[in-house]
Amino acid sequence: MKENLNRAVRGDVMECLDLEATHHIHTGFTKDHREATKAFVEKREPVFEGR
């Protein structure tokens, strides 16, 4: 997120959007993302591990 914000201040708009899309894709494959999705469906608080 910090990298996205720094680039938004100094970078080209299209580069920023590409970078943000790339980061969203990568975070979608994390264990914490799977836990967040599962917890949402199960209507409970997620337990994150930082992975």
C-alpha positions as CSV (number, residue, x, y, z in Angstrom):
1,M,0.0,0.0,0.0
2,K,2.8,2.4,0.9
3,E,4.5,1.8,-2.5
4,N,1.1,2.5,-4.2
5,L,0.7,5.8,-2.4
6,N,4.3,6.9,-3.1
7,R,3.9,6.2,-6.8
8,A,0.5,8.0,-6.9
9,V,2.2,11.1,-5.7
10,R,5.2,11.0,-8.1
11,G,4.2,8.6,-10.9
12,D,2.2,8.3,-14.1
13,V,-1.4,7.5,-13.6
14,M,-1.4,4.4,-15.9
15,E,1.7,3.1,-14.1
16,C,0.0,3.5,-10.8
17,L,-3.1,1.7,-11.9
18,D,-1.0,-1.2,-13.3
19,L,1.0,-1.4,-10.1
20,E,-2.1,-1.4,-7.9
21,A,-3.7,-4.1,-10.1
22,T,-0.6,-6.2,-9.7
23,H,-0.5,-5.8,-6.0
24,H,-4.2,-6.8,-5.7
25,I,-3.6,-9.9,-7.7
26,H,-0.6,-10.9,-5.4
27,T,-2.5,-10.3,-2.2
28,G,-5.4,-12.3,-3.5
29,F,-3.2,-15.4,-3.3
30,T,-2.1,-15.0,0.3
31,K,-3.2,-17.2,3.2
32,D,-4.5,-14.1,5.0
33,H,-6.7,-13.3,2.1
34,R,-8.2,-16.8,2.0
35,E,-8.8,-16.5,5.8
36,A,-10.5,-13.1,5.4
37,T,-12.8,-14.4,2.6
38,K,-13.7,-17.6,4.6
39,A,-14.3,-15.5,7.8
40,F,-16.6,-13.2,5.8
41,V,-18.7,-16.0,4.5
42,E,-18.8,-17.7,7.9
43,K,-19.7,-14.3,9.5
44,R,-16.9,-14.4,12.0
45,E,-13.8,-12.4,12.8
46,P,-10.7,-13.4,10.7
47,V,-7.6,-14.7,12.4
48,F,-4.6,-13.3,10.4
49,E,-1.1,-14.8,10.5
50,G,0.7,-12.2,8.4
51,R,1.1,-14.5,5.4
